[in-house]
Amino acid sequence: MLGGLSLDQLRVLVMVAETGSFSAAARKLHRAQSAISQAVATLEDAQGITLFDRGGYRPHLTDAGRALVSQARVILAGAARFEAMAAATRNGLEPELAVAIDPMVPTAPLIDSLHALRGAFPHLPVSFSTEGLRGAERRLRRGDASIAFCLLLPGVPEDIVALPLLGVRLIPVVSPTHSLARLGRPATRADLDEHVQLVLSDPSAPDGPSYGVIGTKVWRFVELGRRLDFLLAGLGWCRMPEYLVMPLLAEGRLVPLAVEDDPTGAHGVLTIHAARMRDRPLGRAGAWLLDDLQARFNAIPAGRGPDADGAVSTRGGNH
């Protein structure tokens, strides 16, 4: 009961509205017509409002009745979700699944898996957040995320269980309008020192360890998309995920940048991990999501290059 209101009364109200009569509602609910009439009358008395005009051959909803039938449907749907979630929790499903990702993670496979997750667990509340560099790991540690898809640099911490999920190859690129694109030879360290390097930065520790930084002139970004805007505008050079820039390379909006004696050339692949805290095992839905993502990435032929739609190579390695 909700005060003087019961879910049974709301079900009766909705059924009468949908079937058009008390007798039809009684047949649908396998109840006596008198019980249906009494339930509606009790609801009207308790709320002090007339829901049906009974002056004609069939009852018709009043204006107030029409508005309250809509609200009754919302309440009944919420109650059904509550019962479904309670039943699922009894069977080992987590009450909520919180997912966090770093900016380097390709989203297309994750979107496909989240669509599939919704079909497998339609009543599961899912929260999702995109973070700056290392932000997903911080949410994981705070308990704000059940599972994080992220980089773990320089290595996997002891208190985290991490499954290497895929490798994202980074390639140096620059706008064709940038002077580095017109060198006609590989860029040296001296060349790069003359120009801005656009780097992703951890917003909570902008002066923390840097990975893959060569130049001395550095502009720092939290968002991968905003860094791409500056790259396309010719304001600097950087290493970008191959899956993301392949269409731009094909269109000529970016060009590859050869770097002489590139210290990261042999390790230009970042490993994306699926991570959880060691003392917080995944529930049924989290484990299901992880299995589904693994299957999607394993379906990519070994060694195949990235596609424009966000599928990426599964080559391993750390940057």
Secondary structure, 3 states (H helix, E strand, C coil): CECCECHHHHHHHHHHHHHCCHHHHHHHHCCCHHHHHHHHHHHHHHHCCCCEECCCCCCEECHHHHHHHHHHHHHHHHHHHHHHHHHHHHCCCCCCEEEEECCCCCHHHHHHHHHHHHHHCCCCCEEEEECCCCHHHHHHHHCCCCEEEECCCCCCCCCEEEEEEEEEEEEEEECCCCHHHHCCCCECHHHHHCCEEEEECCCCCCCCCCCCCCCCEEEEECCHHHHHHHHHCCCCEEEEEHHHHHHHHHHCCCEECCECCCCCHHHCEEEEEEEEECCCCCCHHHHHHHHHHHHHHHCCCCCCCCCCCCCCCCCCCCC
